[in-house]
């Protein structure tokens, strides 16, 4: 019976075709559709096709396609089916032959599978293909072949750690190789030489890739490296140094010596069995013993002038120590009297309290006003210097680290709580210091001030970056000139490896050598999704040599360390007992980790041509980067055409694509050759550039066309995306990027003394004294932390001398711009500490 093969078969006019004419009763090729008919001999007409070669699992390495092969006999037709869909006939490569032994027709079909085909269903299901063979009797399906994209991540999930072990002790070095497809094979190296457990049975590699040294030998000292490899790449872990040491052991005691002139005898022993080696411990105990001889064995001696001289010397030393102690006490009392004059005027301790303009709701609460306001003191300004009234040229010498030159006497004055000086002059003077020559001379992103024990606050406007210096953080008698600045990413080379990405601006505060009595609070934005299950977030600090060190891992903070972090939804609060240069670096733990990106659209404020450009910026969702883009667009004469949008960018190695759709075709058209623009994944994730942008060039068909409506689509390849509607008039709104954003944070950049805080100094002290003492019913600082939703940091607060003061510092850092002191008063009332309530005074009563 003749069989119509249809368009799934491509005729290839070759030598093979002549053989097929002998096998098939008839074969015709007509027209452009390559239609073929074939008739099997009667002897083979009742045979089902069986597969000689079936497709097998393959891995796509980088961008190289893979080839799947299927061969069957007897078969009149073979084609592939991938993920439930038939592969187009033009993608099949068909070869027909005859088995010389059986004279059966043999058909072989191959197809190529590309990386793009597999990526289309990435994350939904595995990509598979199988072939189907036909004969006149029926069909047969081959086994499924799975095609996977091969990869090997850069970072080991667990790396070996260096150890110091005693001789003959068992050593375990752990290694969890990076995630990869196919799964990575693991081998171990010692000093770059491969370890072969078969040749050295003292080594053993477990099923989960850990290395075991059964008995440590001195020869086993070295650097051990875990090596993971598959068909894509080869990765090496950080080397772990294993040091095998030998602890010393005592020899036998020697015999007692003869009795000496001092009426004693002795014996000794040595640390030689064995001698300590390779950093091993010395022997513990005495190597020399003495024993008094009996009176009969002691030689007779007469005391002389030596004993008298000894007694006189001891008396002289005692007199000298007594005189020295008296001098120290006198000097301490003199200094204390001089420092007490700094706070003699109590008005400066309450001048920072600003009226809230809210009257108490009930007159019966008037008994809560435990501290009456000083109506003779103005609450709007304090004029005077921060220096002591007993100021002397060398009184406040800054000798703790590489500080700035001492300030001229009375060179900085407070006016209304704000510091007035020339920023350019300060940055110029700051850059002449040895350590600060690498700081950027960016006056717009630098804040500074002069502070004493009353504390203060530094703020860089419109960046979300501030430094809170709590009261008593600077020791009494010290005055520091402190700066706060934002480092540009391109000015630094922050080392990032593997899946690490920069999550915050790089912020410097200093000078780094100042001595602090309690931690300051540095606030800065971050762009992570704030889910620590997805991230390993580390705080990095730049040391004096310019290298970056990990000083803190979020979620594993130790209260004994000088750093502690609170990670909020968009802000990081860093408690630090040292000043320096800091940055937050995140390492994604899996592909669910996401960064927050901010998308901002700009265009030219004036358009007099047919062409119209829309610039789309993609940046980290932090205020400092947004401020920089706004300032740049202001210089370019651009204007903001839509509200900024936030997009979650996942660690999936997929690029970000942007496109514009649904423009009115009668009035507008796009001049782009491609349907979308693409920003590479690593350009965004590595954070080497502060912001990235692409430009869409549109063309209006008439100069009279001013209305533009369209859809901006943004998505990560093979991921979820977002669509934003744009509808604006390019002629009506000719307002350039102006002061709305740049002036929205108009507060002073530096506030010193009480004006920097919402809670007056004296009332703050009263709250601390009331809540620091433990209370049996829990009405103490612990309840205050719970009411302010800070209970996660209980252990950190408890480690401080005054837990309440640290809680109030954090409240001041969080609520400086938006805090309502009435809410804090309500919390205090709920706790039951009415005697420590903050009094509220309205404008009318003042």
VEXTI-890816 format. One record per residue (C-alpha): residue number from 1; residue in one letter; x, z, y. Coordinates in pm, whole numbers. Last residue first. Example, Ala and Ser with C-alpha at 12.3 -4.5 7.8 and 13.67 -1.06 7.14 Angstrom:
% residues 2
   nr  rest      px      pz      py
    2     s    1367     714    -106
    1     a    1230     780    -450
END
This chain:
% residues 846
   nr  rest      px      pz      py
  846     x     510    7580    7955
  845     x     157    7670    7853
  844     x      34    7325    7950
  843     x     304    7148    7752
  842     x     207    7332    7437
  841     x     413    7599    7268
  840     x     443    7642    6892
  839     x     636    7931    6744
  838     x     832    7877    6425
  837     x     729    8133    6172
  836     x     984    8384    6037
  835     x     751    8688    6052
  834     x     484    8476    5891
  833     x     678    8448    5568
  832     x     374    8411    5344
  831     x     482    8096    5163
  830     x     170    7924    5294
  829     x     263    8028    5650
  828     x     610    7878    5609
  827     x     458    7553    5485
  826     x     224    7544    5786
  825     x     520    7593    6022
  824     x     695    7300    5854
  823     x     385    7089    5913
  822     x     377    7199    6276
  821     x     738    7080    6314
  820     x     620    6727    6263
  819     x     905    6498    6163
  818     x     898    6128    6246
  817     x    1229    6062    6420
  816     x    1442    6352    6290
  815     x    1238    6393    5973
  814     x    1473    6321    5681
  813     x    1799    6453    5829
  812     x    1625    6762    5974
  811     x    1459    6835    5637
  810     x    1797    6799    5464
  809     x    1955    7049    5704
  808     x    1656    7282    5653
  807     x    1716    7279    5277
  806     x    2089    7346    5332
  805     x    2006    7639    5562
  804     x    1766    7785    5305
  803     x    2025    7780    5026
  802     x    2265    8000    5232
  801     x    2588    8065    5039
  800     x    2540    7740    4849
  799     x    2527    7700    4469
  798     x    2151    7771    4465
  797     x    2083    7463    4676
  796     x    2261    7240    4424
  795     x    2085    7399    4127
  794     x    1746    7355    4295
  793     x    1798    6984    4368
  792     x    1504    6852    4165
  791     x    1280    7108    4344
  790     x    1293    6909    4668
  789     x     922    6841    4706
  788     x     900    7020    5048
  787     x     665    7279    4895
  786     x     903    7319    4600
  785     x    1209    7366    4821
  784     x    1028    7628    5028
  783     x     919    7804    4708
  782     x    1283    7826    4601
  781     x    1390    7949    4946
  780     x    1184    8265    4903
  779     x     830    8364    4807
  778     x     911    8373    4435
  777     x     710    8687    4358
  776     x    1026    8892    4303
  775     x    1189    8765    4626
  774     x    1552    8656    4638
  773     x    1716    8690    4985
  772     x    1775    8349    5144
  771     x    1419    8324    5276
  770     x    1404    8574    5565
  769     x    1767    8546    5679
  768     x    1739    8167    5673
  767     x    1416    8161    5872
  766     x    1562    8394    6138
  765     x    1876    8181    6170
  764     x    1662    7869    6221
  763     x    1464    8052    6486
  762     x    1786    8127    6673
  761     x    1908    7767    6655
  760     x    1587    7594    6754
  759     x    1432    7367    6487
  758     x    1396    7004    6594
  757     x    1769    6941    6601
  756     x    2005    6724    6804
  755     x    1904    6892    7131
  754     x    2053    7218    7000
  753     x    2416    7099    7027
  752     x    2534    6742    7054
  751     x    2335    6421    7040
  750     x    2510    6087    6996
  749     x    2353    5742    6960
  748     x    2071    5825    7199
  747     x    1731    5712    7082
  746     x    1612    5361    7158
  745     x    1543    5250    6802
  744     x    1280    4980    6866
  743     x    1510    4817    7115
  742     x    1674    4559    6887
  741     x    1351    4486    6704
  740     x    1125    4413    6996
  739     x    1416    4317    7223
  738     x    1418    3947    7178
  737     x    1424    3673    6920
  736     x    1305    3389    7141
  735     x     952    3350    7276
  734     x     841    2990    7265
  733     x     517    3070    7087
  732     x     285    2790    7192
  731     x     494    2488    7091
  730     x     571    2539    6722
  729     x     218    2660    6647
  728     x     192    2878    6339
  727     x      58    2898    5984
  726     x     293    2995    5702
  725     x     157    3121    5371
  724     x     396    3307    5141
  723     x     433    3252    4766
  722     x     611    3488    4533
  721     x     797    3441    4209
  720     x     807    3556    3848
  719     x    1097    3444    3634
  718     x    1225    3130    3463
  717     x    1447    3061    3766
  716     x    1399    3336    4023
  715     x    1121    3253    4263
  714     x    1046    3183    4627
  713     x     759    2958    4736
  712     x     694    2892    5104
  711     x     346    2748    5157
  710     x     254    2527    5452
  709     x      70    2508    5783
  708     x     228    2360    6094
  707     x      41    2299    6420
  706     x     238    2124    6695
  705     x     183    1753    6641
  704     x     198    1574    6979
  703     x     555    1462    6913
  702     x     424    1254    6625
  701     x     519    1207    6258
  700     x     660    1553    6228
  699     x     982    1589    6036
  698     x    1093    1886    5831
  697     x    1444    2015    5764
  696     x    1447    2321    5539
  695     x    1758    2531    5597
  694     x    1918    2773    5352
  693     x    2045    3122    5413
  692     x    2276    3383    5270
  691     x    2345    3732    5404
  690     x    2617    3994    5389
  689     x    2844    3774    5179
  688     x    3048    3910    4886
  687     x    2731    4076    4759
  686     x    2818    4010    4395
  685     x    2449    3977    4308
  684     x    2351    3721    4572
  683     x    2638    3475    4536
  682     x    2639    3549    4163
  681     x    2286    3420    4117
  680     x    2341    3087    4289
  679     x    2107    3000    4580
  678     x    1883    2700    4507
  677     x    1689    2458    4725
  676     x    1374    2285    4607
  675     x    1213    1945    4555
  674     x    1535    1757    4614
  673     x    1597    1483    4873
  672     x    1501    1706    5164
  671     x    1349    1531    5467
  670     x    1012    1695    5424
  669     x     699    1537    5572
  668     x     451    1634    5839
  667     x     140    1499    6013
  666     x     -72    1311    5758
  665     x      99    1488    5470
  664     x     -37    1826    5580
  663     x     222    2053    5418
  662     x     124    2202    5084
  661     x     472    2294    4963
  660     x     806    2440    5076
  659     x    1069    2538    4818
  658     x    1309    2820    4739
  657     x    1498    2890    4418
  656     x    1702    3197    4330
  655     x    1944    3159    4040
  654     x    1910    3321    3700
  653     x    2172    3561    3559
  652     x    1890    3800    3466
  651     x    1989    4093    3686
  650     x    1659    4095    3873
  649     x    1586    4013    4239
  648     x    1281    4200    4371
  647     x    1149    4027    4684
  646     x    1062    4185    5021
  645     x     912    3977    5302
  644     x    1001    3975    5672
  643     x     708    3895    5907
  642     x     685    3533    6009
  641     x     817    3288    6268
  640     x    1109    3489    6410
  639     x    1268    3295    6692
  638     x    1602    3126    6738
  637     x    1814    3095    7052
  636     x    2140    3087    6858
  635     x    2256    3412    7022
  634     x    1929    3579    6927
  633     x    1969    3441    6578
  632     x    2302    3623    6547
  631     x    2158    3949    6676
  630     x    1864    3926    6436
  629     x    2097    3853    6144
  628     x    2314    4156    6227
  627     x    2011    4383    6262
  626     x    1876    4271    5926
  625     x    2214    4348    5767
  624     x    2210    4700    5915
  623     x    1846    4761    5819
  622     x    1896    4724    5445
  621     x    1699    4495    5213
  620     x    2001    4289    5104
  619     x    1980    3939    5246
  618     x    1814    3600    5196
  617     x    1767    3409    5520
  616     x    1528    3113    5545
  615     x    1597    2875    5835
  614     x    1314    2637    5928
  613     x    1425    2322    6109
  612     x    1201    2077    6298
  611     x    1283    1710    6347
  610     x    1058    1503    6572
  609     x    1243    1617    6880
  608     x    1166    1854    7169
  607     x    1171    2182    6974
  606     x    1223    2509    7159
  605     x    1248    2852    6991
  604     x    1432    2703    6696
  603     x    1317    2843    6366
  602     x    1353    3168    6176
  601     x    1228    3306    5845
  600     x    1338    3638    5691
  599     x    1350    3720    5321
  598     x    1459    4076    5237
  597     x    1603    4138    4892
  596     x    1544    4451    4688
  595     x    1775    4466    4389
  594     x    1644    4476    4034
  593     x    1742    4632    3700
  592     x    1523    4505    3415
  591     x    1809    4299    3272
  590     x    1984    4607    3139
  589     x    2215    4888    3252
  588     x    2278    4735    3593
  587     x    2584    4873    3767
  586     x    2527    5000    4119
  585     x    2779    5061    4398
  584     x    2703    5291    4690
  583     x    2963    5293    4970
  582     x    3173    5553    5152
  581     x    3460    5568    5406
  580     x    3576    5917    5501
  579     x    3462    6266    5597
  578     x    3484    6558    5356
  577     x    3234    6831    5264
  576     x    2977    6566    5186
  575     x    2603    6577    5128
  574     x    2492    6213    5097
  573     x    2131    6120    5165
  572     x    2049    5773    5028
  571     x    1754    5581    5169
  570     x    1500    5327    5041
  569     x    1302    5509    4771
  568     x    1510    5827    4794
  567     x    1844    5897    4625
  566     x    1971    6247    4700
  565     x    2348    6264    4668
  564     x    2608    6541    4628
  563     x    2977    6543    4716
  562     x    3239    6822    4736
  561     x    3209    6890    4360
  560     x    3106    7232    4231
  559     x    2739    7135    4223
  558     x    2822    6867    3967
  557     x    2630    6543    3994
  556     x    2537    6361    3673
  555     x    2218    6188    3789
  554     x    2407    5962    4027
  553     x    2774    5928    3936
  552     x    3011    6066    4202
  551     x    3368    6028    4328
  550     x    3456    5680    4201
  549     x    3772    5576    4386
  548     x    3850    5283    4614
  547     x    4206    5202    4723
  546     x    4307    5202    5091
  545     x    4610    5431    5049
  544     x    4432    5714    5236
  543     x    4138    5705    4994
  542     x    3826    5489    5005
  541     x    3520    5655    4855
  540     x    3278    5516    4597
  539     x    2944    5668    4506
  538     x    2820    5542    4172
  537     x    2478    5424    4059
  536     x    2432    5352    3687
  535     x    2106    5165    3706
  534     x    1784    5084    3520
  533     x    1685    5439    3422
  532     x    1800    5547    3769
  531     x    1499    5371    3920
  530     x    1554    5347    4296
  529     x    1471    4971    4299
  528     x    1811    4921    4461
  527     x    1859    4811    4823
  526     x    2021    5116    4987
  525     x    1987    5256    5339
  524     x    2219    5519    5486
  523     x    2208    5891    5567
  522     x    2528    6101    5584
  521     x    2463    6476    5567
  520     x    2742    6721    5661
  519     x    2859    6980    5412
  518     x    2964    7333    5509
  517     x    3272    7492    5668
  516     x    3429    7157    5752
  515     x    3800    7092    5813
  514     x    3876    6754    5968
  513     x    4113    6520    5787
  512     x    3887    6218    5746
  511     x    3849    6150    6119
  510     x    3582    6058    6048
  509     x    3286    5858    5939
  508     x    3300    5516    5774
  507     x    3002    5335    5623
  506     x    3003    5041    5379
  505     x    2642    4926    5372
  504     x    2445    4996    5056
  503     x    2373    4856    4710
  502     x    2694    4665    4630
  501     x    2676    4508    4285
  500     x    2827    4585    3945
  499     x    2734    4373    3641
  498     x    3094    4291    3551
  497     x    3342    4422    3804
  496     x    3331    4500    4175
  495     x    3637    4596    4379
  494     x    3545    4638    4749
  493     x    3767    4403    4945
  492     x    3685    4495    5301
  491     x    3652    4300    5627
  490     x    3402    4059    5468
  489     x    3171    4349    5393
  488     x    3157    4453    5756
  487     x    3221    4822    5805
  486     x    2956    5030    5979
  485     x    3077    5307    6213
  484     x    3047    5682    6273
  483     x    3295    5876    6492
  482     x    3383    6243    6537
  481     x    3573    6412    6821
  480     x    3620    6763    6691
  479     x    3616    7099    6870
  478     x    3724    7410    6677
  477     x    3689    7775    6781
  476     x    3403    7837    6546
  475     x    3437    7626    6233
  474     x    3250    7295    6231
  473     x    2963    7306    5981
  472     x    2831    7614    6165
  471     x    2525    7421    6287
  470     x    2464    7108    6084
  469     x    2648    6779    6152
  468     x    2396    6505    6070
  467     x    2541    6155    6038
  466     x    2312    5855    6079
  465     x    2261    5506    5940
  464     x    1914    5346    5935
  463     x    2063    5041    6106
  462     x    1849    4998    6420
  461     x    2066    5229    6632
  460     x    2386    5380    6486
  459     x    2317    5754    6494
  458     x    2544    6057    6534
  457     x    2397    6410    6523
  456     x    2493    6755    6639
  455     x    2671    7077    6544
  454     x    2661    7411    6728
  453     x    3010    7489    6593
  452     x    3169    7225    6819
  451     x    3110    6853    6868
  450     x    3245    6554    7061
  449     x    3069    6225    6999
  448     x    3093    5883    6843
  447     x    2883    5583    6748
  446     x    3000    5243    6628
  445     x    2796    4933    6540
  444     x    2767    4782    6888
  443     x    3130    4876    6971
  442     x    3270    4671    6684
  441     x    3646    4721    6689
  440     x    3661    4722    6310
  439     x    3865    5003    6151
  438     x    4201    4897    6003
  437     x    4406    5062    6280
  436     x    4230    5390    6204
  435     x    4496    5568    5995
  434     x    4779    5533    6246
  433     x    4576    5601    6559
  432     x    4573    5321    6814
  431     x    4232    5202    6694
  430     x    4063    5520    6816
  429     x    4183    5469    7175
  428     x    4035    5120    7184
  427     x    3717    5238    7014
  426     x    3682    5521    7271
  425     x    3747    5293    7571
  424     x    3495    5037    7445
  423     x    3235    5311    7402
  422     x    3273    5433    7764
  421     x    3152    5788    7790
  420     x    2830    5987    7815
  419     x    2728    6227    7542
  418     x    2360    6318    7530
  417     x    2200    6666    7522
  416     x    2040    6622    7862
  415     x    2385    6570    8007
  414     x    2670    6707    7793
  413     x    3020    6668    7928
  412     x    3329    6510    7783
  411     x    3673    6526    7950
  410     x    3670    6903    8003
  409     x    4044    6937    7934
  408     x    4177    6612    7795
  407     x    4103    6573    7425
  406     x    4371    6634    7167
  405     x    4501    6315    6995
  404     x    4294    6210    6699
  403     x    4321    6376    6360
  402     x    4563    6298    6072
  401     x    4499    6614    5872
  400     x    4420    6972    5965
  399     x    4632    7039    6274
  398     x    4372    6998    6546
  397     x    4478    7238    6821
  396     x    4183    7411    6982
  395     x    4362    7666    7200
  394     x    4650    7448    7308
  393     x    4546    7369    7661
  392     x    4347    7682    7719
  391     x    3975    7723    7749
  390     x    3837    8076    7791
  389     x    3494    7935    7870
  388     x    3513    7752    7538
  387     x    3476    7376    7535
  386     x    3139    7201    7493
  385     x    3128    7129    7863
  384     x    2834    7187    8087
  383     x    2495    7056    8173
  382     x    2195    7136    7961
  381     x    1882    6936    8018
  380     x    1513    6912    7939
  379     x    1410    7257    7831
  378     x    1478    7433    8158
  377     x    1543    7803    8118
  376     x    1341    8052    8319
  375     x    1044    8014    8085
  374     x    1240    8164    7794
  373     x     998    8112    7508
  372     x     867    8420    7324
  371     x     990    8485    6971
  370     x     745    8635    6718
  369     x     469    8396    6809
  368     x     283    8461    6483
  367     x      69    8724    6654
  366     x     -98    8438    6841
  365     x    -259    8322    6519
  364     x    -585    8487    6622
  363     x    -618    8228    6898
  362     x    -698    7960    6642
  361     x    -597    7594    6651
  360     x    -255    7660    6800
  359     x    -190    7419    7086
  358     x     -11    7093    7033
  357     x     216    6934    7297
  356     x     524    6969    7074
  355     x     738    7133    7337
  354     x    1111    7061    7282
  353     x    1338    7322    7129
  352     x    1694    7213    7196
  351     x    1714    7462    7484
  350     x    1687    7749    7237
  349     x    2051    7814    7148
  348     x    2173    7696    7487
  347     x    1968    7972    7649
  346     x    2160    8236    7457
  345     x    2448    8227    7707
  344     x    2708    8447    7542
  343     x    2750    8197    7259
  342     x    3100    8075    7344
  341     x    3199    8417    7479
  340     x    3208    8544    7122
  339     x    3508    8318    7058
  338     x    3734    8505    7302
  337     x    3644    8849    7159
  336     x    3715    8721    6807
  335     x    4053    8586    6913
  334     x    4160    8923    7052
  333     x    4036    9108    6745
  332     x    4232    8877    6511
  331     x    4552    8915    6715
  330     x    4529    9294    6704
  329     x    4467    9299    6328
  328     x    4764    9068    6260
  327     x    4998    9283    6471
  326     x    4897    9603    6283
  325     x    4959    9437    5944
  324     x    5308    9326    6052
  323     x    5397    9680    6158
  322     x    5291    9821    5820
  321     x    5486    9554    5628
  320     x    5803    9633    5823
  319     x    5770   10008    5755
  318     x    5729    9950    5379
  317     x    6039    9727    5370
  316     x    6249    9995    5541
  315     x    6136   10262    5294
  314     x    6232   10044    4995
  313     x    6574    9974    5141
  312     x    6648   10344    5192
  311     x    6558   10423    4829
  310     x    6789   10149    4694
  309     x    7079   10259    4913
  308     x    7051   10613    4779
  307     x    7056   10489    4418
  306     x    7374   10284    4475
  305     x    7553   10579    4640
  304     x    7600   10755    4308
  303     x    7431   10841    3983
  302     x    7675   10956    3711
  301     x    7692   10776    3371
  300     x    7715   10892    3005
  299     x    7706   10607    2745
  298     x    7377   10598    2551
  297     x    7399   10621    2167
  296     x    7326   10996    2142
  295     x    7037   10963    2384
  294     x    6871   10707    2160
  293     x    6884   10346    2273
  292     x    6609   10187    2467
  291     x    6480    9862    2323
  290     x    6489    9508    2459
  289     x    6312    9191    2345
  288     x    6394    8833    2444
  287     x    6204    8512    2369
  286     x    5879    8665    2477
  285     x    5539    8512    2405
  284     x    5381    8170    2379
  283     x    5597    7885    2256
  282     x    5593    7579    2475
  281     x    5299    7348    2454
  280     x    5339    6983    2363
  279     x    5413    6717    2622
  278     x    5573    6473    2384
  277     x    5776    6743    2206
  276     x    5795    7119    2165
  275     x    6078    7229    1932
  274     x    5969    7304    1578
  273     x    6083    7557    1474
  272     x    6302    7557    1787
  271     x    6143    7790    2039
  270     x    6431    8040    2014
  269     x    6461    8411    1931
  268     x    6634    8704    2093
  267     x    6745    9070    2037
  266     x    6824    9355    2273
  265     x    6985    9697    2311
  264     x    6943    9952    2588
  263     x    7139   10241    2744
  262     x    7230   10051    3061
  261     x    7595   10033    2946
  260     x    7492    9848    2633
  259     x    7380    9954    2284
  258     x    7490    9694    2026
  257     x    7268    9393    1973
  256     x    6967    9384    1747
  255     x    6968    9102    1489
  254     x    6813    8768    1579
  253     x    6440    8713    1561
  252     x    6323    8421    1343
  251     x    6242    8088    1510
  250     x    5936    8040    1724
  249     x    5719    7730    1719
  248     x    5666    7455    1978
  247     x    5358    7238    1992
  246     x    5410    6872    1901
  245     x    5227    6600    2091
  244     x    5054    6277    2000
  243     x    4949    6095    2318
  242     x    4674    5836    2284
  241     x    4632    5618    2592
  240     x    4307    5426    2616
  239     x    4326    5066    2737
  238     x    4024    4937    2927
  237     x    3824    4707    2704
  236     x    3915    4350    2626
  235     x    3668    4062    2612
  234     x    3690    3727    2430
  233     x    3444    3450    2506
  232     x    3179    3213    2382
  231     x    3218    3186    2003
  230     x    3244    3564    1970
  229     x    3497    3825    2071
  228     x    3533    4199    2133
  227     x    3875    4367    2167
  226     x    3912    4747    2180
  225     x    4247    4852    2325
  224     x    4477    5138    2226
  223     x    4783    5231    2435
  222     x    5048    5427    2246
  221     x    5140    5736    2041
  220     x    5079    5657    1674
  219     x    5452    5681    1600
  218     x    5435    6057    1655
  217     x    5179    6068    1376
  216     x    4809    6149    1401
  215     x    4641    6196    1065
  214     x    4324    5998     988
  213     x    4334    5772    1291
  212     x    3974    5654    1322
  211     x    3870    5350    1525
  210     x    3502    5301    1610
  209     x    3340    4962    1547
  208     x    2994    5084    1433
  207     x    3085    5013    1069
  206     x    3393    5230    1100
  205     x    3751    5107    1146
  204     x    4011    5312     951
  203     x    4380    5361    1028
  202     x    4617    5571     815
  201     x    4573    5302     549
  200     x    4828    5077     727
  199     x    4838    4727     575
  198     x    4466    4705     501
  197     x    4378    4890     821
  196     x    4527    4602    1024
  195     x    4580    4696    1390
  194     x    4649    4396    1614
  193     x    4952    4439    1842
  192     x    4892    4458    2222
  191     x    5034    4814    2242
  190     x    4788    4916    1973
  189     x    4508    4667    1924
  188     x    4164    4703    1769
  187     x    3927    4432    1646
  186     x    3558    4380    1710
  185     x    3328    4090    1632
  184     x    3062    4018    1892
  183     x    2701    3961    1802
  182     x    2602    3599    1841
  181     x    2476    3635    2108
  180     x    2630    3916    2309
  179     x    2596    4271    2438
  178     x    2932    4420    2515
  177     x    3119    4615    2245
  176     x    3058    4986    2174
  175     x    3398    5147    2116
  174     x    3482    5505    2024
  173     x    3831    5633    1950
  172     x    3836    5915    1692
  171     x    4163    6099    1621
  170     x    4231    6333    1328
  169     x    4508    6589    1387
  168     x    4840    6558    1200
  167     x    5041    6626    1522
  166     x    4831    6752    1808
  165     x    4612    6528    2015
  164     x    4607    6411    2377
  163     x    4328    6163    2433
  162     x    4245    5847    2625
  161     x    3888    5725    2618
  160     x    3764    5417    2434
  159     x    3497    5211    2612
  158     x    3121    5230    2569
  157     x    2869    4963    2671
  156     x    3160    4728    2728
  155     x    3124    4516    3039
  154     x    3168    4139    3052
  153     x    2861    4016    2870
  152     x    2901    3770    2585
  151     x    2686    3459    2570
  150     x    2542    3207    2325
  149     x    2213    3043    2405
  148     x    2004    3038    2088
  147     x    1866    2756    1874
  146     x    1667    2862    1568
  145     x    1629    2615    1280
  144     x    1301    2634    1090
  143     x    1305    2521     727
  142     x    1190    2169     649
  141     x     832    2051     625
  140     x     708    1808     358
  139     x     443    1536     379
  138     x     228    1338     136
  137     x     216    1068    -133
  136     x     302     760      71
  135     x     599     949     213
  134     x     634    1155     526
  133     x     902    1404     643
  132     x     852    1681     899
  131     x    1147    1835    1084
  130     x    1185    2187    1218
  129     x    1281    2327    1556
  128     x    1304    2676    1706
  127     x    1347    2839    2048
  126     x    1306    3215    2033
  125     x    1009    3358    2217
  124     x     907    3455    2569
  123     x    1239    3566    2726
  122     x    1375    3214    2761
  121     x    1102    2954    2710
  120     x    1234    2700    2960
  119     x    1590    2819    2898
  118     x    1599    2643    2558
  117     x    1520    2302    2703
  116     x    1769    2350    2988
  115     x    2047    2437    2741
  114     x    2009    2100    2570
  113     x    1887    2008    2219
  112     x    2001    1677    2070
  111     x    1808    1502    1791
  110     x    1907    1357    1453
  109     x    1709    1166    1187
  108     x    1829    1056     841
  107     x    1622     840     602
  106     x    1715     773     241
  105     x    1542     503      33
  104     x    1572     562    -343
  103     x    1797     333    -542
  102     x    1874     632    -763
  101     x    2257     618    -776
  100     x    2314     386    -480
   99     x    2097     605    -250
   98     x    1970     358       6
   97     x    2021     393     380
   96     x    1812     434     697
   95     x    1942     589    1022
   94     x    1719     720    1300
   93     x    1818     878    1637
   92     x    1516    1059    1776
   91     x    1476    1127    2151
   90     x    1272     810    2206
   89     x    1013     936    1959
   88     x     929    1232    2182
   87     x     967    1569    2010
   86     x     639    1704    1881
   85     x     536    2043    2017
   84     x     495    2368    1818
   83     x     819    2525    1935
   82     x    1012    2212    1840
   81     x     869    1948    1601
   80     x    1104    1683    1473
   79     x    1038    1341    1318
   78     x    1073    1174     982
   77     x     896     860     844
   76     x     897     652     530
   75     x    1069     911     320
   74     x    1210     908     -32
   73     x    1432    1088      33
   72     x    1512    1319     326
   71     x    1784    1385     587
   70     x    1747    1614     895
   69     x    2015    1675    1156
   68     x    2010    1896    1465
   67     x    2267    1832    1739
   66     x    2369    2092    1998
   65     x    2406    2042    2374
   64     x    2711    2175    2560
   63     x    2625    2370    2875
   62     x    2796    2704    2799
   61     x    2795    2736    2421
   60     x    2458    2658    2269
   59     x    2426    2830    1932
   58     x    2281    2665    1620
   57     x    2063    2760    1325
   56     x    2038    2488    1059
   55     x    1838    2166    1027
   54     x    1778    2055     667
   53     x    1988    1806     467
   52     x    1885    1650     135
   51     x    1522    1722     198
   50     x    1251    1625     -49
   49     x     988    1359       3
   48     x     692    1363    -236
   47     x     703    1101    -509
   46     x     397     902    -616
   45     x     499     571    -453
   44     x     849     578    -597
   43     x     803     357    -904
   42     x     554     137    -714
   41     x     817      38    -465
   40     x     762     181    -118
   39     x     592     -33     140
   38     x     711     -30     501
   37     x     553    -118     829
   36     x     740     -93    1157
   35     x     610    -103    1514
   34     x     892    -126    1769
   33     x     662     -62    2068
   32     x     814    -351    2266
   31     x     663    -620    2042
   30     x     707    -668    1670
   29     x     931    -531    1402
   28     x     822    -615    1046
   27     x     913    -471     713
   26     x     765    -574     376
   25     x     817    -489      13
   24     x    1072    -233     112
   23     x    1395    -191     -73
   22     x    1561    -528     -28
   21     x    1461    -560     337
   20     x    1601    -209     382
   19     x    1943    -334     288
   18     x    1930    -599     560
   17     x    1830    -338     817
   16     x    2137    -133     741
   15     x    2359    -413     867
   14     x    2215    -364    1209
   13     x    1903    -430    1413
   12     x    1795     -75    1497
   11     x    1421     -36    1493
   10     x    1300     288    1657
    9     x    1047     483    1457
    8     x     799     729    1611
    7     x     612     436    1766
    6     x     412     353    1454
    5     x     524     371    1094
    4     x     230     165     956
    3     x     229     196     577
    2     x     156     -94     335
    1     x       0       0       0
END
